[in-house]
Amino acid sequence: MSGAPGAGRALAALLLAASVLSAALLAPGGSPERGAEAAPPRDLDKKKHVDLKMDQALLLIHNELRGTNLTVFWNSERCYHCLFQVLVNVSWSGKPGKPSIAAVAVSTQHGSLLQLNDTLEEKEVCRLEYTFGEFGNYSLLVKQAPNGVNETACDIVVNKNPIDSNLPVCIAFLVGVALIIAVFFLRFLLSLDDFHNWISKAINSRETDRLINSELGSPSRAGSIGGDAQLEAWHPPAASPRLRCVDTFRGFVFIMGSSVFLSMTSILQRGCSKFKLLGKIAWRSFLLICIGVVIVNPNYCLGPLSWDKVRIPGVLQRLGVTYFVVAVLELIFAKPVPESCASERSCFSLRDIIFSWPQWLFILMLESIWLGLTFFLPVPGCPTGYLGPGGIGDWGKYPNCTGGAAGYIDRLLLGDDHIYQHPSSAVLYHTEVAYDPEGILGTINSIVMAFLGIQAGKILLYYKDQTKDILIRFTAWCCFLGLISVALTKVSENEGFIPINKNLWSISYVTTLSSFAFFILLILYPIVDVKGLWTGTPFFYPGMNSILVYVGHEVFENYFPFQWKLQDNQSHKEHLTQNIVATAIWVLIAYILYKKKVFWKI
């Protein structure tokens, strides 16, 4: 079957270069949440210093409180209901008028919450919130308030201004916009006959131009059109063009669902039996899962990998299972696609939904299973229905409850050693248990999202050549799913009934992404397929070879020329340049393969 389910990180890097940058820049040992080395800088004690890493600043804490030892606690404003972590201890110098100073590295990725306590009396001295800038130098002055006997003043002073870490991204964005404008302007000029003729004459030699115009004759516009018309008369009518907006948008589970329906319908219309197609679906799903297992367990030159440590879940594994379920579901209940209607009054206004009521019933049952397991499955040592990260979250009450039922099911069925060992929650929430973001329970909602993509495919096919009806339905789905997300999240990050969480693949995450997916199709379909104002370049080319791009990126991301030794490993500019070059290379590879008509199909 044509159309692969994932375009990988290459497309994501083109769409969101800033996201790729922020995800790749923080070195594992450089996170202040894991504990920064507390030592005075060189000008205070030449034997000790603080090596700042990317997304860090230097904070000098001056303890001027007589007879008071301070314990400084730190927390990120992004850490929801988290316990404060000890940052550094600053004892009294023992000499009146001479402050004791400690130097620490603090995070600049998000705002920081600082709490200073009297070490001996264990009482809070002061608390403040501040957003530090990268590579900045700051002093926190802790002293007796001038107008209060028992009051303490805590003030932050900027010793050295930070750098603008967003500048490389802004420059890259502006350069990209400039290139897009230049390309569109050039295409506009080439569409003008006078400019096109001038370019042709400038490129061709005078002798060639004389030969064409005098000896061979200069074809008139009328003759050219007539010739084209005659040529077209000899050619058979072309097949229905492929929907470029689908390939342009490829990379998400949602679009995989759209591709499943469109390709399956085309294959069945060509006379392929359902039994034979079922075999192809099963084989393709099996290959996706096998390739996924190989990719998530790289050993390369590290030596043989133990079977006891093989990770089972992964991105392609989830796509393989999702593809199998939605494809088989559509195959079982497949019906002939209704002909395009002359007017909406002669057709069901919701035929794309009504004709799929058995599939909808199955999907609703699946979602009921997800809700039931998530909120009612007893998890040992954890509150029922827990959706948090564990660790130091929720005031440290449930340190081993990462992911709630989702994590428990994976650890129970797959084992701790066969799931992802370094979840993203470990950085901020200090979680210590394994958790896999591509786990079993989240796959249910992946299936739901793919099925919503199938609905988009049905809209495109059922209402073919009815652009207005297609756009109305895309708008309706976008608003409907968006309202569901609003209700589930209460328009908040953490306070809703079901927060948006990618690691859990919560239903609110699915409805939110699907809402945006319908919105993007609402924009792409008329621009790319109806009006032809944009061909989908360059996203179209990786979309046509999405599995190859994804697998290639996963295998070769640490090899030259996709990655090289940076002159300054702490430079945003160099990391961004490396990511842009790697992405451009994969787009170029996809373009060359497209021109040579080489497509890796599973």
N, C-alpha and C positions, 0 to 999 in steps of 0.2 A: 504494500500500500504506500502511496506517496504521502509525503508530509510527515516529518518527524516531530516529536512532542516538545523538544526543548532546544532553545538556541543558546543556552549557557550564559556564562558571565560576560562573553564578548558583547552581546547586545546590551546587557545591563550597564556595561561600562560606557557604551556610547550614549545611552539615554541619561545616565546619572554618573558623570565622571567624578563629581564630588563625593558620591556615596562610595565609589570604588576606592577613592583616595582615603577617606576616613576609616574604611574597613581594613586597609592594608598598612596604615602608618604606625600604629602603636606596637612597639616591640614587646614580646611576652614578659620580659623582666622589667619593663619600664613603667608599669602601672602602679600608681601610688596606692591603689587599693590593696596591693599585695605587700605593701610595706616599703617605704623609701629609706635609704640610708640617712640617718640623722647625724650630721657632722658639720662643724663650722666651715665656712668658706676659706679660701686661701688667705684672704686679707686678715682673717681672725686667727687662724691657726694653720700655718703652712704645711703641717703634716697631714691635714685632713681637708677634704673638699667634697662637693656634691657634683656628680656628673649628670647634667640635665639631658634628658632624652626628649624626643619629639612629644609635643602636647604636654610639656611640663614647664613649671616656673620655679624660681628659687624664692623661698620664704624664710626670712630671718626673724626669729621670735625673740624679742627683747623682754626679759623678765626684770622689771624694776620694782617689784613688790618686795618690801623688806620682810625677811623671814618667811617667805612663802615659796614653796616648791609647786610648780605647775605641771599638770598633765594635759597635753593638747590632744583632743579627739578630732577626728575628721570623718566626713561623710559627703557623698555626692548627692546633689539635689535630684539626680535621676534615680537614685536608689530609694524605692518606695517602702516606707515604714521599716527602715533599716537601723540596726544597732550602730552606734558610733564606734569607730575603730581608733585605737591608740596611734597617734601620729608620732609624738615625741615627748619626752620628759625634759623640762627645763627647771633645774634647781636654782635656788638663790645663790648668788656669787659669794655671799658672806661678807662683802665689803659695801658699806653704804655708799650710794652714789655711783656705783659701778654695776651696770646691768649684766646679767648672765644671758648669753646669746646662744641659740641653737639654730642650725640651718637644715632645712628639709626641702625636698622636691614635692610640689603639689600639682595635681592634675589641672589642666586647662581645657579639657574637653567639654566639661559642663561646670555649672556653678558649684562652689564648695561650701559646705556648712562646717564651721569650726566652733568647737566648744572647749573652753578652758576651765579646768577644775583645780581646786586646791587639793594637792595630792594627799596631805595628811588628814584634813578634815572632810575630804570627799564631798565637797560642795561646789556648785557651779560658780565660777568667778564672772564669766561673761560668755556670750554666744553671738556669733555674727555670720552673715552670709556674704560671699564675695565671689566674683568671677575673675579669675586670674588670666592673664594673657601669656601666650607661649614665649618662653625664654625671657620673660620679664623678671625683674628683681624687686622684691617687696619686703617691707619690714612691718611686723606686727608689734606695736608698742603697747606693753601692758604695764600700767602704772597707776598710782593713786590719783583719783580725780582731784583736781585743784580745789573744787568747791564742796567736796564731800568728804567727811571723815572716814566713812566705811564704804565708800563707793570706789569702784575700779573702772578706769577708762581703758578701752581696747580700740586702738586706731591703726588702720593700715595705711602705710606711706609707700608711694612708688619711688624706688631708687633708680630703676632703669626701665624705660618704656619697653613694652613687649613688641614683637614683630607682628605683622599682619599675616597670619597663617592662611587666610582666605584669598590673599592676593593671587597666588598661582592659579587657583581655580577660576577666579574672575577673569584673569588674562586669557586662560584657555577658552573660557566661554565666549569672550568677545572675539577672539580669533576665529572660533568656530562659526559664530554668527556672521563675521565678515566674509568667510569663505562661502557660506551659503548664499549670502547676498551677491557675491561676485559670480557664483555659478549661475544663479537665476538671471542676473543681468546679462551674462554672456549668452545664455540660451535665448534671451529676448532679442539680443542683437542678431544672433544667427537666424532667428525666425523672420527677420526683415530681409526682403529680397535684395535691396540695394546693397546692404552690408554683406550679405552672403555672396553676391556676385563680385564685390570688391575683394573679399578674402580669396575667392577662387582665382581671380586674376592675379592677385599678389603671390599666391603660391605657385601657380603654373608659370612656366617660362614664356617669353614673348613668342618664341618659335612655335611652341605647342599651341598657344592661343591662336596664332595665325593659321595654323594647320586646321584646327577645329572649325574656325569661323569661315575660312575661305574655301579650302579644298573639301572638307567633309560636310560643311554646311552648319549653320547655327540653328538648332531646333527651336521652334517657337513654343510658347507656353501652351497654345492650343494643341499643337502636335504632341507635346509631352503628355498632356491630359488624355488625349485620345489614345495614345499608345498605352498608357497605364490602364485605361478602360478595356482595351483589347486584351491585354495580358490577363487582367482579372477575369475576363470572360472564359479564358481557357483553364483557369484553376477551379478546383472544386471548392464549394463553400467551406470556410474555416470552422473548426470546432469552437464550441463555446469557450471564451477566454477564461483562464484561471483567475480566481479572485486574488488580486495582488495584495489587498489590504490584510488578508489572512496571513500571507507569508511575511508581509512587512511587520506585523504585530507578533509573529511567532516567538516563542520563548516562555510562554506562561502555560500552566495547566489548563487554563480557560480556553486558549486557542487550540490546544490539543483536542479538546472536546469538539470544537467546531470542525477541525480537520477530519476527525473520525467520522462525523456524520456526512460531510461532503464527499469524502473519498469512498466511503462505504456505499452511498447512494449511487455514485458513478459506477462502481464495480458491479453492483447488482443490476443496474440498467444495461450493462454490457452482457448480461446473461450468466454471470458466475453463480454457481449454486451456493446456498447458505452453508451447506456442510463443508464445502471446499474453503469458503471464506472463514469459517470457524477455525479450520486448521491453520490458516495463515495468521489469524489473530492470536491463537495460542502460541505459535512459533515465534511471532514477533515479540510477544510479551516475555516469553522465556529468554530470548536473546537480550532484551533490555535489562532484565534482572541479572543475567550472567555478566554482561558488560559492566553493570553498576557495581556488582560485588568485586570485580577485578579493579575498578577504578578507586574505590574507597579503601582498598587494602594495598597500597603501593609498598613495594619493598626495594625495587630497583637495585641499588648496589649495597643495600643494608643487610642482605643475607636472607635466608628462608624465613617465611612468616609462619608462626605456629598456628595450627588449626584452633587452638584454645583461645586465640586472641582475634580471630577473624570477625570483622564488623559485618553484620548482616544487612541492616537497613541502609538506605542511601537515596539520593535523588532519583537516579534511573530506576532503582528498584521500586520506588513509590510510583513513578510514571508507568512502569510496566504493569503493576497491579491495577492502577487506575485505568489504564488503557484497556486492559482485559475486561474489567467489570463493565465499563460504559459501552464498549464495543459489542460485547456479547448481549448486553441488555438491549441495545438498539437492534442487533441482528435478530433476536428472538421475536421482537414486536415490530419488525420492519414492515412498512406499508408503502405502496406506490405514492410518489410525491404528486400531490394534486396539481393539475394544470393551472397556469396563471389565469386569474379571473379578470374579466373585463371591468367589473365593478365590484366593490366590496359588498354591496347588498346581496349579491348572488352567492356569497361564500360566508363561511363562519368567520366572524371577526377574530376569534381566538383559536383558529384551527391548528396552529402550531403547538398549542397547549392541549387542546381537546383530543387531538389524534394521538397524543402521547400519555394518556392518563394511566396506562399500566406502568410505564417507566416512572412517572411521577409518584405513584403509590409506592414503588420499590424504593425510590430515593428518600421519601418521607419516612419509610420504615428504617432505613439505614441511619438517618439523622436522629430518629428516636432512640436507636441503639447508642449512638454517640452521647446523646444527652443523658440517657439512663446510666451508662457506665461512668461518665464524667462526674455526675452529681450524686449518684446513689451507691456506687461501688465502695464497700468498706476497704480502706487502705490502712494497714497496720501502722500505728503510731502517728497517723495524720487525720486531720478533720475531714469528714465526708464532704465532697464537693470542692476540695482545695484546688486552686488554680495558680498558686504562687510559685516562686522560684526556690523556696527553701533557703538554706544558708542563713545569712544574717537578715534576710527579709522577714517581714511580719514580726519585728522585734526579736528575731532569733528563736521563736517558739517552735518552729518546725524545720530544723536544719536538714533533715534527711527526706523531706517530702517534695523534692523538686519535681514539678510537673503533675503532682497529684496522681490521679488514676492512670493517666497516660504513661507516666514514668514507671509506675508500679506494674502495669501490664507488660511493658517491654522487659523489665528486669525479671519478672516472673516467667514469661514464656521464652525469652531469648537468652537471659542470663546477663549479669553485669558486664562480663568481658566481651560480649558480642554486640554491644551498642556503643555509641559515640562517647569517648572518654573526656572530651574537653568542651563541654557545652558553653555557649556564650555567657550564660548566667554566672559562670565561675569567676569571671573578671570583676563584675560589679557586686555580686551577691555572695561571693566566696563559697559557692556550693561545692560539696565534696563527693556527691554521688554522681554516677554516670547518668546521662540523659540524652536521648537521640531525638533531634527535631524531625527526623523522617520516620518516626515510630509507627506502630501498628494502629493505634487509635486515631492519630491524625490523618491516616490514609482514608478513613471514612469521609472526612470533610474534603479531602482532595478529590474523591469521587464526586462529591456534590458539586464542587467547583467545575469539574470537567463536564458534568451534566448541564450546568448552566451555560457552558460554552456550546454544548450541543444545541441548546435552544437558540443561540445566536446563529448557528449554522442553519437551523430549520427556518428561521426568519429570512435569511438570505436566499434560501432555495424556494420556500413556499410562496414568498412574495416577490419572486424574481421579476425584474423590470418595473416594479412598483416602488420607486425610490422613496416617495412620500410615506408609504405604509411602513417600509423598513425603518426609516428614521424615526417615525412615531413610536414604533415598538422598541427600538433601542433606547429611546428617551424614557419610555414607560418603565422598562426594566431597570434602567439606571436609577431612576427616582425611587422605585419600589424597594430595590435592594439597599439603596442609601438610607431610606427611612427605617428599614429593619436594623441597620447598623446603628443609627441614632438611638433607637429604642433600646438596643442591647447594651450599648456603651454609655448611655446618658450623656453623650457628647463629652466624654472625659477619657483620660488615658487609663486610669486604674479604678475608678469608682463605679463603673457600670456593672450590670448583671453578669455579662460575659465580656471581659476586655479584649481588645484586639491584640492577639498574640501569635506571632509567626511560629515560634517554637512549638506551641500547642496546636497550631492550625485550628484555632477556635472558629466557631461558626460566624462570629462577628468579623473575623479576619477574612473569611471566605466571602461574605456578603459585601464587605468594603472593597476588596480587590475586584470582585465581579462587577460591582457598580462602576468602578473606574474603567474596567475592561469594556463594558457596554458604551461608556462615554467616549473612550478612544476609538472604538469602531464607529461610533456616531460621527466622529470627525474624519477618520481615515476613509470610510467607504465612499462618501461623496467626492472627496478630494482625489483619491487614488483611482477608484473604479468607475465612478460616474462621470466626473468632469475631466479626469486625466491631468489634473494640475500638477501632480507629483507622481513619480513612478515608484516611490517607496525606497529609492536609493538613499543610503547604502544598506539600510536594514533588510531590504528584500533579499540580498544575496546570501547572507548568513542564514536567513529564514529558509532558503531553499536547501541548505545543507546543515540544518541545525544540529543533528546528532553528531556529525563529523566535527563541527566547530566546538561543541561542548566537550566531547571526548578528547579531542586534540588539545583543548585548553587545559583540561584536567591532567593530562599526561605530560605535556610539555611546558607547563607554566613556569617551572623552575629552570628551564634550559634556555641558553642563548638561541635566537635573539629576542626571546620573549622576556627574559630577565638577565640582567648583568650586574656586576659589582658596581655599586654606586660610589661616586667620589665622596659624597657626604650622605651617609645613611640616615641622617637626621634632617634631611631637607625635603620639605613638601614638594618643592619644585621638581626635584629629581624623581621622586616617587611618582608624581603625576605624569611626568614625561615618559617614564618607563611604562606606565599603564596605558597611556594613549598610544605609544608605539606598538605595544603588544596587541592592542585592540585593532589598530589599523592593519597590522600584518594579517590577522585572522580575517578581517573583512576583505583584504586583497586576495588571500587564498580562496575565500568563498567566491569572489568575483571571477577569478581565473577558472575555477572549477565550473562555475555557471556557464562561462563562455565556451568551455570545452565540453559542455553537457555531461559533466561527471557529477552524479548525485549518489550519495551513500544512503541506500534505502535498506531498512531492516524488515 
